Structures are given as structure tokens and as C-alpha cells.
Amino acid sequence: MARAHVEAPDPAREARLSGGEIARVVRSEYASGFELIVDGTPQSHVDLDDPTHLHFEYVARMGAVIDRLRMPGQPLTAVHLGAGGLTLPRYVEHTRPGSRQQVIELEPALVDLVRESMPLPRGASLRVRIGDARAVVEKLPAGLLGAVDLLVVDVFSGAQTPAHLTSIEFFRSAARLLAPGGVLLANIADGPGLAFARREVATIRDVLPEIAVLAEVQVLKGRRFGNLVVAASIDPLPVEWLPRLMAAGPHPAKVAHGEELRAFVGGSLPITDADARPSPKPQASIFER
């Protein structure tokens, strides 16, 4: 599909969020496009000229899974928890024209900043609902229950996932949206040892038993802080194509599935509302370039 050049403002734009954090949209120094940065943490990369350019590695892995949903090019019904720069909604709109998408975002100022600084394509079928992700999921229209092909969980407050969006009670509520064959994609950030990630995978597996974890090799081994992508469903995942695809990237990656995933989780217990904590906070130096 031909690229359509879209102009965006040169100067950095910013907005103050409800917790006092500053969100900024700036031109990327390392790739074409723009970055959304919240309190010094890069949240999203957006290439307005090429929505298929998924610069962040974990987002590219999510895109690889999305490409395998349903038939190639078939429109999807998608719900995204967390707006960021609307990178994945743009990707779905571009690669799956006619898709129906909803985004749930807590911060209206962030949505306004992104829309003004990085405009969406004309005609995109994208509805944004403002509110807490968990609260809004529990009140979505009945017509979405059992009708969602793609559910993306990528909610961060600064550099951490809020505690109430990590528990088994939350994932049980969210999973009600999935259609037969529908897939949940979750972004988990964790550091050495992966204690949080192991419990989070155990939590999701308890709700959606068909599950795979995609990550860079060193991250999956718990040797450094990074992002792990969880793909989960009630129905079997098409995992046979993933290892070769993951290994082809600029940084070697792995897919943990089956016995390897069971070994990854080990004896880790699911997270409940009673013991939920925010995801680990990375050291500030991890974002220095």
C-alpha cells in the first residue's frame, strides 16, 4: 500500500496529565517519525508516513501476532487498553481496512495531545473512551462481549502497570470480550529474575490457557530489564511460525510455549486483587541514549 505523507508540527508539544506527569511529542532522533514521552519514559513511536513501521521491538512482536489473526487483510474488531500514541490502532487500520476499534484511555489530555500532534488517518473507525481501563471494560456494550478479535493490554502509569490491571480478577473481566479464536496481547515489563512476569503469565494462563511469551533472549532469561509480549487465547495459537520470525529480527528473540512456558512459570502463583502490586519500576538510566 502506498505511503501517504502526513505533516505534523515541528516543535515539541506537551500536556500535563492528571497526576502531574508531563507528556511530550517530539521528533524521533533515532528513526523517522515521532515519539510520545511521559515523564522521561518513551511510551510510543509513530511514523505518520508509514503506519507499518513499528520501531519499538515489543510493538513489532505484537504486530507479528496481529498479522496472523483471521485471514490476511480481514477487518478486525479490536479493543486497546491504553492509548499511547495509538501506534497499534494505526497499524490495524492500515493493514486491516474497515476494522472497528475502540481505545480506552484514562487521560483525556494525552488523547488530545496525540490527536493534535500526530493526526489519525481520515475515515479511521476508531472510538476513544475516557476512563480507567478496568472500570470501562466492565461497562462496555453487551454487543462487544464475545465479539472482540484482538484485545491489547498495554497500560502504563509512567513506567509501571497499575496494580489493579495485573490481577486475575481483571483478566477474567477482560477475557469476556474475546470472540472464538480471539487473542489477548499483553505487554509486561520486568527486570532480572522476572518474578513479576512469571506471576503475570501464571495469572493470564489461568484465564486463557493457550498462551505464548515473546521476548528478546536476554530479557526472557531474566538477565536485563525489558518487555515481554504475552499472546493468549481460549483456542490454540498458531505458534509454529513464530520462532523463525522472531529470530529474524535485529535482536535474537524467543517464543516460550508449551513445556518451556511451563518451566518459565514454575511454581509462580497468579496475582489476585488482594496481593496485586504495580509492575517493577525500571532504573531511569534504562531510557538514556
Summary of the structure (lengths in Angstrom):
residues: 289
radius of gyration: 17.8
end to end distance: 33.1
largest distance: 51.2
contacts: 934
relative contact order: 0.13
helix: 29%
strand: 27%
